[in-house]
Amino acid sequence: MKDKTHSEPINLGRRKFVSSAVALGAGATALGGSALASAGAKSEGSCKAPGCDYDVIVVGGGNAGAVAARDSVKNGYKTLLLEARNRLGGRTFSSEIDGVPIELGGTWIHNTQPFVWAEVERYGLEVVETPGAVPDVMHVILENGKRLTLAEDDLVEAAMGWEAYVADARKIIPRPYDILHNREEALRAEKINALAHLDNLKLTPLQRAFNRGFIEAIAHNVAESVSYLEVLRLYLIGGGCLPTFMDTTIRFKLKDGTISLIHKIVEDGRPDLKMSSPVKSIHDLGDRAVVTTLRGESFSCRAVISCLPMNTIVNIDFQPPLPTGVVAAGKERHPGAGLKLYIKVKGDVGNVSTVAPGRPLNFVLTYKQGKDHTLLVAFGADTQALDVYDDNAVEKALDEHLPGTKVLSTMNYDWNNDPYAQGTWATYRPGWLGKYHDQFQKGYGRLFFGSSDHGEGWRGTIDGAIGGGVRAAQKVKQLLG
């Protein structure tokens, strides 16, 4: 948000996060307060197991948790949905800037994403487009700082460079939803970081900059933080051709915001819902599980579905303890730790997108055009490289992309300091698949994972979250009968 007098270090800390969250939370309530109120109604029916408060308790009210709770209710189980925040949505967050609806977290969906698209069809939600996903003008800033405006021949050159990067994708991952089907090849590729593979290719400066920029956008971090296999995975599940892949990542979004889908799901299932209820512990006692909140409330159940982000799960007391791989990954943290920033600028700068690897803002595109202003959405790999609360610093960073542009206001959300996220979307670091994959896929006694961070397919996305919730609810049904 706009802060001309900000003089703290770029490491903003919790004070700045809390002040931002309060203001943004008010916006979220205005966008969906009535739906939240009705979604909190008590579910009907009683627990099927004597001595338990619920059949199923779902921890985390994002897309995964909402679906897991809905499906558990529809499977005939008395279900409680616990959410730590005062809003639903998790790492999706519908808000607004100067009256214009925006998404501070997860945003884009596509018909190649089976789980979310099924929900869009189920509830008849309207989808709209982001202009900059199909820009009239595209710029690439080379690694030497030179800015190119791409002509048709340049676009072909860039696309050929990308195809060279992903040339072995189908050989390495013949089944993107079964990533270890070709286990030996996949494990070999996932030990290589994405930048190292780029360094091994003979590419033009344009091709290298284009590829590196997109890899940084995928990782939401520097290119070496994510494995080469992760790039191939996203490319293949995104259609296996560059235009479709680009459409899957930044083109289509819900007209009424991601919160509209969350509310539809929760209202459809009508589980018991407790907001502002962070979980302190989850104990599996053998014949039942007990979930205790930081408020001291305890609820017993026959099964728990954890839809918590990977980076936060280690903050909860699990008994028996979580598997060592799940804990190790959570402590190491997945790479997603960059910034997403909405920038309102003076005048109509056109329908544009820019790719700029290694810069404070490495990807910028038009989000909405107005007569006297343009709303841009921008991403950066390194939060330490830009103070997003300083409009002068933002204007300077944006000048590399769109020279002479005047910043009017900005809006972002600090997911890295959010205690219930501690990061953005999840991709995997080099070596993670071999070390942790098998442990991520399992249930443990009465505990099941429903987070998108621990899944396959569209991991780290809205679709991955919904898929994780669907699968977890199905596993609970198999346990409980």
C-alpha positions in Angstrom: 0.0 0.0 0.0 1.0 3.6 -0.5 3.6 4.8 2.0 5.7 7.7 1.0 7.4 8.1 4.4 8.5 4.5 4.9 12.1 4.4 6.1 12.5 1.0 7.6 14.7 -1.7 6.2 13.3 -3.7 3.3 12.8 -6.7 5.6 9.5 -5.4 6.7 8.7 -7.7 9.6 5.4 -8.3 11.4 4.5 -4.7 12.2 4.1 -3.8 8.5 2.4 -7.1 7.8 -0.1 -6.7 10.6 -1.0 -3.1 9.6 -1.5 -4.3 6.0 -3.6 -7.3 7.0 -6.0 -5.2 9.0 -6.7 -2.9 6.1 -7.0 -5.7 3.6 -9.2 -7.8 5.9 -11.7 -5.0 5.9 -11.8 -5.0 2.1 -12.3 -8.8 2.1 -15.2 -8.5 4.5 -16.8 -5.9 2.3 -16.5 -8.2 -0.7 -18.0 -11.3 0.9 -19.4 -10.7 4.3 -22.9 -11.9 3.7 -21.7 -15.2 2.3 -19.4 -15.7 5.3 -22.2 -15.1 7.7 -24.5 -17.7 6.1 -21.6 -20.2 5.7 -21.2 -20.4 9.4 -24.5 -22.2 10.0 -24.5 -25.5 11.9 -24.5 -28.7 9.9 -27.2 -31.2 10.5 -26.8 -34.7 11.8 -24.8 -36.3 14.6 -21.4 -38.0 14.7 -21.5 -41.6 13.7 -18.9 -42.6 16.3 -19.9 -42.6 20.0 -17.8 -40.3 22.1 -16.6 -38.1 19.2 -17.6 -34.5 18.5 -17.2 -34.9 14.8 -16.5 -37.6 12.2 -14.1 -35.4 10.3 -12.2 -32.2 11.2 -10.7 -30.2 8.4 -7.9 -27.8 9.3 -7.5 -24.8 7.0 -10.2 -22.9 5.1 -8.6 -22.4 1.7 -9.7 -24.1 -1.5 -8.4 -27.5 -0.3 -10.1 -27.3 3.1 -13.4 -26.0 1.7 -13.6 -28.9 -0.8 -12.5 -31.5 1.7 -15.2 -30.2 4.2 -17.9 -30.1 1.5 -17.2 -33.6 0.3 -16.9 -35.0 3.8 -20.4 -33.6 4.6 -21.8 -35.0 1.4 -20.2 -38.4 2.2 -22.4 -38.4 5.3 -20.0 -37.3 8.0 -20.5 -34.6 10.6 -17.7 -32.2 9.7 -16.0 -29.2 11.3 -13.9 -26.7 9.3 -11.3 -24.8 11.3 -9.8 -21.6 9.9 -7.1 -19.6 11.6 -7.9 -16.3 9.9 -11.0 -14.1 10.1 -11.7 -14.9 6.4 -11.8 -18.0 4.1 -9.6 -18.5 1.1 -6.1 -19.3 2.5 -3.5 -18.2 -0.1 -6.2 -16.9 -2.3 -7.4 -13.4 -1.2 -9.9 -11.2 -3.0 -9.6 -7.5 -2.3 -9.5 -4.2 -4.2 -7.4 -1.2 -5.0 -9.2 2.1 -5.5 -12.5 0.2 -6.0 -11.0 -2.2 -8.6 -11.3 -5.9 -7.6 -7.9 -7.7 -7.4 -6.5 -11.0 -6.3 -3.7 -10.7 -3.8 -2.9 -14.4 -3.9 -3.8 -17.2 -6.3 -5.7 -15.8 -9.3 -5.7 -17.6 -12.6 -7.4 -20.8 -13.7 -7.8 -22.7 -17.0 -9.8 -25.5 -18.6 -6.7 -27.7 -18.6 -7.0 -27.7 -14.8 -9.6 -30.5 -14.1 -10.5 -29.9 -10.5 -11.1 -26.2 -10.5 -12.8 -26.2 -13.9 -15.2 -28.8 -12.6 -16.1 -26.5 -9.7 -16.5 -23.5 -12.1 -19.0 -25.6 -14.2 -20.7 -27.0 -11.1 -21.5 -23.6 -9.7 -21.9 -21.7 -13.1 -19.2 -19.1 -12.3 -18.2 -16.6 -14.9 -14.7 -16.3 -16.2 -13.0 -13.2 -17.5 -9.6 -12.5 -19.1 -6.5 -10.6 -18.0 -5.6 -8.3 -20.9 -1.8 -8.5 -20.5 -1.9 -12.3 -21.0 -2.3 -11.6 -24.7 -0.5 -8.3 -25.0 -0.4 -5.9 -27.9 3.2 -5.2 -27.1 5.8 -7.4 -25.3 9.2 -6.3 -24.0 12.1 -8.4 -22.8 14.9 -6.9 -20.8 18.1 -8.8 -21.5 20.5 -9.8 -18.8 22.8 -6.9 -19.8 20.0 -4.5 -19.2 19.0 -3.8 -22.8 15.3 -3.5 -23.4 13.8 -5.1 -26.5 10.4 -4.6 -27.9 9.6 -7.9 -29.6 8.7 -8.0 -33.3 7.2 -11.1 -34.8 10.6 -12.6 -35.6 11.7 -12.0 -32.0 8.6 -13.8 -30.7 9.4 -16.8 -32.9 13.0 -16.8 -31.6 11.9 -16.6 -28.0 9.5 -19.5 -28.5 12.1 -21.6 -30.1 14.4 -21.0 -27.1 11.7 -22.2 -24.8 11.1 -25.3 -26.8 14.8 -26.1 -26.6 14.6 -25.8 -22.8 11.7 -28.2 -22.5 12.6 -30.5 -25.4 13.0 -33.6 -23.3 9.8 -33.0 -21.2 7.7 -35.9 -22.6 10.5 -38.3 -22.4 11.2 -37.5 -18.7 7.6 -37.1 -17.6 5.4 -39.2 -19.9 2.5 -38.9 -17.3 2.5 -35.5 -15.7 0.0 -36.6 -13.0 2.2 -39.6 -12.1 5.5 -37.7 -12.0 7.6 -40.7 -11.0 6.2 -43.1 -13.6 9.5 -42.8 -15.4 11.3 -42.8 -12.1 14.9 -43.0 -13.0 14.7 -40.2 -15.6 12.5 -38.0 -13.4 14.8 -38.3 -10.3 17.8 -37.5 -12.5 16.1 -34.3 -13.8 14.9 -33.2 -10.4 18.4 -33.1 -9.0 19.3 -30.4 -11.6 18.4 -26.8 -10.7 16.5 -25.0 -13.4 19.2 -22.4 -14.0 21.9 -25.1 -14.4 19.9 -26.6 -17.3 19.5 -23.2 -18.9 23.3 -22.6 -18.6 23.9 -25.8 -20.5 22.0 -24.7 -23.6 23.3 -22.7 -26.5 20.7 -19.9 -26.7 20.6 -16.3 -27.9 20.6 -13.5 -25.4 16.8 -13.0 -26.0 16.1 -16.7 -25.6 18.1 -16.9 -22.4 16.4 -13.9 -20.9 12.9 -15.1 -21.9 13.5 -18.5 -20.4 15.1 -17.3 -17.2 12.3 -14.8 -16.7 9.6 -17.4 -17.0 11.5 -19.8 -14.8 11.7 -17.1 -12.1 8.0 -16.5 -12.4 7.3 -20.3 -12.0 9.5 -20.5 -8.9 8.5 -17.1 -7.5 12.1 -17.0 -6.6 15.5 -17.1 -8.3 15.8 -19.7 -11.1 18.3 -21.9 -9.2 15.9 -22.4 -6.3 13.6 -24.7 -8.3 14.3 -28.0 -10.0 14.5 -28.5 -13.8 11.8 -31.2 -13.4 9.4 -28.7 -11.8 9.5 -26.5 -15.0 8.9 -29.5 -17.2 6.0 -30.6 -14.9 4.2 -27.3 -15.2 4.8 -27.0 -18.9 3.3 -30.4 -19.6 0.2 -30.1 -17.4 -0.2 -26.7 -18.9 -0.8 -28.2 -22.3 2.7 -29.0 -23.5 2.9 -26.0 -25.9 4.0 -22.5 -25.1 0.8 -20.4 -25.9 -1.4 -22.8 -23.9 1.0 -22.9 -21.1 1.0 -19.1 -20.9 -2.8 -19.1 -20.9 -2.9 -21.5 -18.0 -0.7 -19.3 -15.8 -2.0 -15.7 -16.3 -5.0 -15.4 -18.6 -8.4 -16.5 -17.1 -9.8 -15.6 -13.7 -13.1 -15.6 -11.9 -15.2 -12.5 -12.6 -16.4 -12.2 -8.9 -13.1 -13.2 -7.4 -11.6 -16.4 -6.0 -13.7 -15.8 -2.9 -16.9 -16.4 -4.9 -15.8 -20.0 -5.5 -14.9 -20.6 -1.9 -18.3 -19.3 -0.7 -20.1 -21.5 -3.2 -18.2 -24.6 -2.0 -18.8 -23.9 1.7 -22.4 -22.9 1.3 -23.0 -26.1 -0.7 -21.5 -28.4 2.0 -22.5 -26.4 5.1 -20.0 -27.9 7.5 -19.7 -26.5 11.0 -17.3 -23.5 10.6 -15.1 -21.9 13.2 -13.1 -18.8 12.1 -10.2 -17.2 13.9 -9.3 -20.6 15.3 -5.6 -21.4 14.9 -4.8 -25.0 15.7 -2.3 -25.7 18.4 -2.1 -29.5 18.3 -3.4 -32.6 16.5 -3.1 -35.8 18.5 -4.0 -39.3 17.1 -5.0 -41.4 20.0 -5.6 -44.5 18.0 -9.4 -44.9 18.3 -9.9 -41.2 17.7 -8.0 -37.9 17.1 -8.2 -34.7 19.1 -7.7 -31.3 17.7 -7.0 -28.4 20.1 -7.0 -24.7 19.1 -4.9 -21.9 20.6 -8.1 -20.8 22.4 -8.0 -24.0 24.3 -11.0 -25.6 22.6 -10.6 -29.3 21.9 -12.6 -31.4 19.5 -12.5 -35.2 19.0 -13.1 -36.9 15.7 -12.5 -40.0 13.7 -10.3 -38.4 11.0 -8.4 -35.2 10.5 -7.6 -33.6 7.1 -4.8 -31.1 7.3 -5.0 -28.6 4.5 -2.2 -26.4 5.9 0.6 -25.0 3.8 3.8 -27.0 3.9 5.7 -24.1 5.5 3.4 -23.8 8.5 2.6 -27.4 9.4 5.7 -27.7 11.5 4.3 -25.1 13.9 1.6 -27.5 15.1 2.2 -30.2 17.8 1.5 -33.5 16.0 1.4 -36.7 18.1 2.6 -39.1 16.9 5.2 -36.7 15.3 5.0 -36.0 11.6 7.2 -38.1 9.3 10.8 -36.8 9.1 10.5 -35.8 5.4 7.4 -33.7 6.0 9.0 -31.9 8.8 12.3 -31.4 7.0 10.6 -29.9 3.9 8.5 -27.6 6.1 11.6 -26.3 7.9 13.6 -25.9 4.7 10.5 -24.2 3.1 9.5 -24.5 -0.5 10.9 -21.8 -2.9 7.8 -19.7 -3.3 8.8 -16.5 -1.5 8.6 -13.7 -4.0 6.4 -10.6 -4.3 3.1 -9.9 -6.2 2.3 -6.2 -6.5 -0.5 -4.3 -8.1 0.6 -0.9 -9.4 -1.9 1.8 -10.5 -0.2 4.2 -13.0 -1.1 7.4 -14.6 -2.6 7.2 -18.2 -3.3 4.3 -20.4 0.0 2.6 -21.0 -1.6 0.1 -23.3 -2.0 -3.7 -23.2 1.6 -4.7 -22.4 3.7 -7.4 -20.8 7.4 -7.4 -19.9 9.8 -10.1 -18.9 13.0 -9.0 -17.0 15.0 -11.7 -15.3 17.1 -10.7 -12.4 15.4 -7.3 -12.0 13.5 -6.2 -8.9 10.3 -6.7 -10.9 10.8 -9.7 -13.3 7.4 -9.9 -14.8 4.8 -7.1 -15.4 1.6 -7.1 -17.3 -1.6 -5.1 -17.8 -4.4 -6.1 -15.5 -7.0 -3.5 -16.3 -7.1 -0.4 -18.5 -8.9 2.8 -17.7 -9.2 6.1 -19.5 -6.8 8.0 -17.3 -5.0 5.1 -15.6 -3.8 1.5 -16.0 -3.6 -1.2 -13.4 -0.6 -3.4 -13.7 0.2 -6.6 -11.9 3.9 -7.3 -11.2 6.0 -10.1 -9.8 9.5 -10.2 -8.3 11.7 -13.1 -7.3 13.5 -11.4 -4.4 11.6 -9.4 -1.7 14.8 -7.9 -0.5 15.4 -6.3 -3.9 12.4 -3.9 -3.7 10.6 -2.1 -0.9 7.1 -2.4 -2.1 5.9 0.1 0.4 8.0 2.9 -1.1 6.2 4.2 -4.2 9.4 6.0 -5.4 11.3 2.7 -5.3 8.4 1.0 -7.1 8.4 3.7 -9.8 12.1 3.3 -10.3 11.8 -0.4 -10.7 8.9 0.0 -13.1 10.8 2.5 -15.2 13.0 -0.3 -16.4 9.9 -1.9 -17.9 7.8 1.1 -18.9 10.0 4.3 -19.0 8.4 7.4 -17.7 5.5 5.7 -16.0 4.0 7.6 -13.0 2.9 5.5 -10.0 -0.4 6.6 -8.4 -0.8 3.8 -5.8 0.2 0.2 -5.1 -1.2 -2.8 -3.2 0.4 -6.1 -2.1 0.1 -8.7 0.6 3.1 -10.0 2.5 2.6 -13.7 2.4 6.0 -14.4 3.7 5.2 -12.8 7.0 1.7 -14.2 7.2 2.0 -16.8 10.0 -0.6 -19.0 8.3 1.2 -19.1 4.9 4.9 -18.2 5.4 5.4 -18.2 1.6 3.5 -18.0 -1.7 2.8 -20.9 -4.1 4.7 -24.1 -3.7 7.2 -25.6 -6.1 9.9 -28.1 -5.2 13.6 -27.5 -4.7 16.2 -29.7 -6.5 16.4 -33.1 -4.8 13.1 -32.8 -3.0 11.1 -35.3 -5.0 13.6 -38.1 -4.2 13.8 -37.2 -0.6 10.2 -36.4 0.3 7.7 -37.4 -2.4 6.6 -40.7 -1.0 6.0 -39.3 2.5 3.9 -36.4 1.1 1.5 -38.8 -0.5 0.6 -40.9 2.5 -1.9 -40.7 5.3 -0.8 -41.5 8.8 -3.3 -43.2 11.0 -6.2 -40.8 11.3 -4.3 -37.9 9.7 -4.5 -37.1 5.9 -2.8 -34.3 3.9 -5.1 -32.2 1.7 -2.7 -29.4 0.9 -1.8 -28.5 -2.7 1.8 -28.3 -1.5 2.0 -32.1 -1.0 0.3 -33.2 -4.2 1.0 -33.9 -7.8 -0.4 -32.4 -11.0 -1.1 -28.7 -10.6 0.7 -28.5 -7.3 0.8 -25.1 -5.7 -2.2 -23.8 -7.6 -6.0 -23.4 -7.0 -6.5 -26.6 -9.0 -3.9 -28.4 -7.0 -5.6 -27.3 -3.7 -9.0 -28.5 -4.8 -7.6 -31.8 -6.1 -5.8 -32.3 -2.8 -9.1 -31.7 -0.9 -11.0 -34.1 -3.1 -8.4 -36.9 -2.7 -8.1 -36.4 1.0 -11.9 -36.6 1.5 -12.0 -39.8 -0.6 -9.2 -41.4 1.6 -11.2 -40.5 4.7 -14.2 -42.2 3.2 -12.2 -45.3 2.6 -11.0 -45.3 6.3 -14.4 -44.6 7.9 -16.6 -46.5 5.5 
